Amino acid sequence: MAAPVHGRKPAASAIAPRWSGVLSVAVILLCLASLLRRNFSLHDQVYLLQEQLAVATAKLQSCTVDSSLNTSIINLFYQDAANSTTQSRSLKNLSLLISLSVLYAPLLILKYVDLVSKIRRSRDSEQVPINKRFAYRVDIFLSLHPYAKPLVLLVATLLLIALGGLALYGVTDDSLSDCLWLSWTFVADSGNHANAVGLGPKLVSVSISIGGMLVFAMMLGLVTDSISEKFDSLRKGRSEVIEQSHTLILGWSDKLGSLLNQIAIANESLRGGTIVVMAERDKEEMEADIAKMEFDMKGTAVICRSGSPLILADLKKVSVSKARAIVVLAEEGNADQSDARALRTVLSLTGVKEGLSGHIVVELSDLDNEVLVKLVGGDLVETVVAHDVIGRLMIQCARQPGLAQVSF
């Protein structure tokens, strides 16, 4: 005889609580349906008596004093009124039943949908429950489609209005169009349910108002999230730069301050200009560091954006094809790694489909890599080996002391 597997409950004991929950929900729904049926039957009798009384009163008023009442005609009127009332109430009961079924069916399906799969599969099976797979699919749908959340909110609002209209049509004497409009007013303004008269209309109106408050809360959350994402995008420098004939600086190093100062002096004759700096840093940090540089920009505006020069989407974000000049700064650290990154940046720049309207100035750390960068970039690329240029200037200044005042 096989020993029982420890640490795992039998399938029957695991499913029994769920079946008890199903039975309890079914009993509650049956009790609710019986109460509603009793209420509707009483309403039917009252409406039938009221219509019969109205028909009889109209018939009596149409008769003169000398005329005799035709009992068969009055009975015929009674029968027609009763038939029309019965048909109308049957339709109303059907609409109310449909609204309740559509409302409770998804709740029952989501809660007990994995019962059938648990009964059919063996105890050793480790399949994912259906409700978890459904939640996963919904999560993927909302993540991949940008307009999924507003669409879901719109569908939920229309469904609430439709179900509320059907429920109101089942408990009131109004037409279906009037009930749909009344349902919309309950969704739009939760205070309108205070004018409802009768137990059935009050229950339905309160339910619609609660659903309307939930829909309004969802809409407010979506609007708040969208506004927060927009401001967060602006704060982190993810927005597009709409500029022309600007100077684009890719990268960040300790030479950026002097470079900005010299470009600002060059742009002074043009009454200022625009410098766009893109680096893999936070936009607020770059702006704070530039603000600490104590020199006059002379009318030149500096715009910072966060991004990578190796990604074409980030290059398009700073209008690389419309830049007058592009400066690629070398990274601090290993010379070979810095030049390799500069080479990859040049490859990304040459891969822009719109083409480049300006020239490229690349700072290199090793003179041996200059030929390779010029081979890749072509005539658009000018290379500058910083330590080599600085070394030659220092030697010339040492040989000619007055040259330092001219160069620096």
PyMOL commands that set and color helices and strands:
alter all, ss='L'
color gray80, all
select helices_A, chain A and resi 11-62+71-112+115-120+130-144+148-171+176-188+190-195+199-235+256-270+283-291+312-317+320-322+335-350+367-380+386-399+403-407
alter helices_A, ss='H'
color red, helices_A
select strands_A, chain A and resi 247-250+274-279+301-306+325-328+359-364+381-385
alter strands_A, ss='S'
color yellow, strands_A
deselect
rebuild
show_as cartoon
